[in-house]
């Protein structure tokens, strides 16, 4: 089974999406959590699966969709 490694997109069952770095199946580096339930965007910093810093900002669903579809991000439906 392949492990998540590098930049990618992770879709959660609750509809939220994480876009950012992975290392050995763990979130690692900078990324964004697009929180569709609370309509917010969270900029996060991870070190080997442990979140060490974050900044949460209010957003709209349209803004979250736009961020998700930015050029350069891998997105899988």
Protein Blocks (a to p, Z undefined) as FASTA:
>chain_A
ZZdedjdddddfkopacddddeehiaedjdddddfklopadddddeehiafbdcdddddf
klmmmmmmpghiacdZZ
